[in-house]
């Protein structure tokens, strides 16, 4: 596959054979210096890979993409920070769609193939006074792993879908190019375009589905979309309620 050149995303590369977490490493880096925009930190193995809500991110050594990008989204207001999820999820979705069918974004930023998770994204921001100084976009994408430990919920890799093995460097170049495409759209203020593409790519949108809310209450509902702050809007019992990330979970 021919990889388009990027302007800045992924140009400055920091490769570490092993590290606790590329996100933690990138956050330490921006606390001490100002690496160039689009700098990426990638590794073969994380001993303490971070997932959402304090979870651990599993990845067999050398098999998958484990990478964190540093961006300085100067035009993005704090109240619009959900667009960091939007632009990065669209980029990873497009990348995976080069190899797999039925690729969707499970709100807020998991990438699913069918009913299985192929990639996760962890966005961690640093603030200066009350605006965004830098954003670390950490991406774990399952590429060549052939089988996963039993305790990982519904994982899948590109290789499991296609029975092929991939060059991780090539996948990283493609990822950098997809990220830059959507990042530039976000920086240009094209929020409505990004929003409509995100809504089109949403997993289980407008189909009846089951959820748990507030930790244990089971509900049936239909995802309508997201509100201005990126909360998930679910229609249940004729009422649309907007939920934050910690308030609702899908039953897969
Ligand atoms: C999720 O829970 O779905 C988010 C997972 C994000 C994992 C990636 S792997 C590279 C980067 N470094 C980390 O420690 N986490 C992210």
Boltz pocket constraint, residues with backbone or C-beta under 6 A from the ligand:
constraints:
  - pocket:
      binder: B
      contacts: [[A, 20], [A, 21], [A, 22], [A, 23], [A, 24], [A, 46], [A, 48], [A, 49], [A, 50], [A, 51], [A, 52], [A, 53], [A, 55], [A, 57], [A, 65], [A, 66], [A, 67], [A, 68], [A, 109], [A, 110], [A, 119], [A, 120], [A, 121], [A, 122], [A, 138], [A, 139], [A, 140], [A, 141]]
      max_distance: 6.0
